Amino acid sequence: MTTTTSIDVAIIGAGIIGVSTAFKLQEAGRTAVLIDRTGIAEETSRGNAGAFAFSDVIPMATSGVLGKLPRWLSDPLGPLTIRPEYLPQITPWLLRFWRAGWPDKVAASLKAQSAMMRVARSELEALVASAGLDGMIRRDGVLELYESDDELKKTARDDEAKSAEGIEFRHVRGAELSELQPGLSPRITCATFIPKWQTVSDPYDYAVAVGQAAMARGASFRQAEVAQVLPEGDGVVIQFTDGSSLRARQVVVAGGAWSKQLTAPLGDDIPLETERGYNTTLPGYSFDLKRQLVFGGHGFVVTPLASGIRVGGAVELGGLKLAPNFKRADAMLTKAANFMPGLVTTGGKQWMGFRPSLPDSLPAIGFSRRSRHVVYAFGHGHLGLTQSAGTGKLVAELLTGATPSLNLTPFSPQRF
């Protein structure tokens, strides 16, 4: 085994969390090396829906979602499904998810998530300004669409939570709805418009740009697959699958859905699961899309991107190894066409990604159990892009000994 010269900070994972962390570390005067088996943003960060969803503070595990689970799970192509062969493996996670939906847990998660979003918004603005990426941010707002007033009324509790957090929104219908998004089916009768919701021109392009900005400030990239992380003395040894190794002063595990295989040997059995998300990116001419549309009752979104119109979402709990089921992408495209008459559904490119999810909808950010030279930063679920800059700032604070910008107790990797 060959060990190379010691480095400062090694970040395992070059997705949006990893590159944002590298950028924030370089700003803090540290030197970061990004390590990834493929490349920058080549996994989950390549094909997400492109939203900076700072108003999305409601945990997944709420009574409303839990009440829908039986109906959703009965539809193999519905908003949420579990492969039958995967059910035994995921049952412990589902029990934690159910517990996370109790009122006391929901209230605590909402409070923590709201605090995280405030940091994330502030740090995104700082990163975008510093890296010169403002041209990649779109500030068109979002429309959450409903098929009836009854469906809208069911969001009242979420509306109260958003109002309490100072999130601006209004309910629209009729001419105002048509003006915000022409060409919708009459089945859509009303909507919630969140004007300060932001999207990115393309999530892959943005992540690559952040990575390039970090490297322009002194970070570097190494393509390699990590086999094990071993705390040793006043540092950490990273062993690679090719037999080589690297010694670092500190390590950040930001490997998304693949992080669990590195954290378990460090004494942290974190209930990280994989939400497999599907999408189809259609050519830009496919529809005159003004802003992101959210079809919450059907579990998918439609986003205008520089690369086209992306129709995607839904949740399939099936781990990392099962083959993709692109019938789920087809089903979302069919639904989108029903709600958006005139949508051209040909010429699209399908994709599947692995969202790293924890039962309480909060990421794991903090030191490992075994060594304070190892910090975890993963488990953001649907909010990786949204919380990327904030997570990078928090990790940089932990590694430099600065006081964190918010109380990290709710995000502790040991909370489970």
C-alpha positions, -999 to +999 in steps of 0.1 A: +000+000+000+013+034-010+005+065+011+010+098-006+020+131+011-004+143+037-029+170+027-051+194+045-088+186+040-101+157+019-137+159+008-151+126-002-178+133-028-178+160-055-215+166-057-231+199-049-225+195-012-188+186-017-180+214-041-198+240-020-179+228+010-146+230-009-155+266-019-163+276+017-132+260+030-110+278+005-126+310+015-117+301+052-081+297+043-080+259+041-069+237+012-094+212+000-090+181-022-122+168-038-123+130-042-149+113-063-151+080-082-166+096-113-162+134-115-177+167-104-215+165-102-217+133-122-241+114-098-272+128-081-263+164-086-264+161-123-301+157-128-321+172-100-351+196-104-330+227-100-349+244-072-335+265-043-365+256-021-359+278+009-396+278+018-397+240+018-395+237+056-422+211+062-408+176+069-418+147+046-431+127+075-463+147+084-497+133+092-508+144+057-481+123+040-485+094+063-523+094+056-516+091+019-491+063+021-515+034+018-530+048-014-496+058-028-480+025-021-508+006-038-498+023-071-465+009-084-461+040-106-475+065-080-457+093-061-441+069-036-434+032-040-413+005-025-400-024-045-415-055-028-380-072-027-367-042-008-394-040+019-376-062+045-345-041+043-362-007+046-387-016+073-366-001+102-363+031+082-400+032+077-406+028+114-384+058+121-402+077+094-435+070+110-422+082+144-408+113+127-444+121+118-456+125+153-465+161+162-436+167+186-411+154+161-426+174+132-425+206+153-388+201+162-378+192+126-397+222+112-379+246+137-345+231+128-352+231+091-363+267+091-331+278+109-311+258+084-329+275+055-320+309+068-284+301+068-286+283+035-302+314+018-277+338+032-247+316+023-260+309-012-262+347-018-227+351-006-213+322-027-231+333-058-218+368-055-182+357-046-181+332-075-198+354-100-226+330-107-256+354-104-265+348-140-273+312-133-300+320-107-336+325-118-360+343-095-394+336-111-411+320-081-430+287-082-466+276-086-480+248-064-510+236-083-543+221-071-573+204-087-598+217-062-604+240-033-606+210-010-571+201-020-559+236-014-576+237+020-556+206+031-524+228+029-537+251+056-514+237+083-484+241+060-495+276+052-496+285+089-461+271+093-448+291+063-465+323+076-449+318+110-415+316+093-421+348+073-424+330+040-442+351+014-470+334-006-505+339-019-532+318-033-542+325-069-569+314-094-586+325-126-570+352-146-540+356-123-533+319-124-535+319-162-512+349-164-486+333-142-487+301-163-508+300-195-519+268-211-528+248-180-557+223-181-590+234-166-585+206-141-561+230-123-585+254-104-562+272-080-526+275-069-502+288-043-476+313-057-443+317-038-426+347-055-392+344-038-387+307-048-356+304-069-343+279-095-310+275-112-304+276-150-292+240-149-281+221-117-252+203-134-238+234-149-242+252-116-224+225-096-196+223-121-192+261-119-190+260-081-164+233-084-144+253-109-146+284-086-133+264-057-104+251-078-096+286-090-091+294-053-068+265-047-088+234-044-080+203-064-097+172-077-087+135-076-107+108-093-106+077-071-130+054-053-127+053-015-128+020+003-123+031+039-117+060+062-094+053+091-087+078+118-051+076+129-034+098+154-038+135+146-052+128+111-071+104+088-059+078+063-081+073+033-078+039+016-087+036-021-101+005-039-069+004-060-048-003-029-033+032-026-040+056+003-039+092+012-034+109+046-053+140+054-054+163+084-093+163+083-119+145+062-154+154+051-177+126+041-201+141+016-208+110-005-246+114-006-264+081-008-231+062-008-219+077+026-232+049+048-206+024+037-179+048+050-196+058+083-206+024+097-170+013+103-165+046+122-192+036+147-220+056+132-249+034+121-269+061+105-303+052+090-295+066+055-318+054+028-321+061-009-350+078-026-346+070-063-359+099-083-368+098-120-371+125-146-374+133-183-357+164-198-377+175-229-364+200-255-370+236-245-396+241-272-419+215-257-440+240-237-441+277-230-431+272-193-428+305-173-416+291-140-413+259-120-446+241-114-453+217-085-479+190-087-478+180-051-508+157-052-490+136-078-455+139-065-437+156-095-425+190-107-419+206-140-389+230-143-376+253-171-339+248-175-312+259-200-310+223-210-348+219-216-380+213-196-375+187-169-404+166-157-395+146-126-398+137-090-417+110-072-400+086-047-390+050-051-375+034-021-352+008-036-316+012-025-286+016-047-285-018-065-319-025-081-322-017-118-341+015-128-378+013-136-382+040-162-419+034-164-420+058-135-406+085-157-431+076-184-460+079-159-450+114-148-447+125-184-482+112-191-496+131-161-477+163-170-493+161-205-527+158-190-523+189-169-504+208-196-523+203-229-499+210-258-469+196-240-447+179-266-436+147-249-412+134-276-375+138-279-368+137-241-339+121-222-346+100-191-325+099-160-326+084-125-307+097-094-302+086-058-314+111-031-297+104+003-326+106+028-329+104+066-363+097+083-367+131+099-359+151+067-328+167+083-292+161+070-264+147+091-239+175+098-213+170+125-183+150+138-180+113+136-183+093+168-148+080+165-128+110+155-132+148+154-110+148+124-139+134+104-170+155+096-202+142+080-223+162+055-250+141+038-286+130+040-302+162+025-329+143+006-347+166-018-328+197-005-292+191-014-290+219-039-310+242-016-288+236+015-255+232-003-239+266+005-252+266+041-238+231+047-205+241+032-204+271+056-213+249+086-187+223+078-160+250+073-169+263+107-166+229+123-132+222+107-118+256+116-130+257+151-154+286+146-187+288+163-214+273+140-239+297+125-267+277+140-273+250+167-262+217+151-278+195+177-308+186+156-285+176+128-261+155+149-252+122+131-256+105+165-292+117+170-305+082+159 
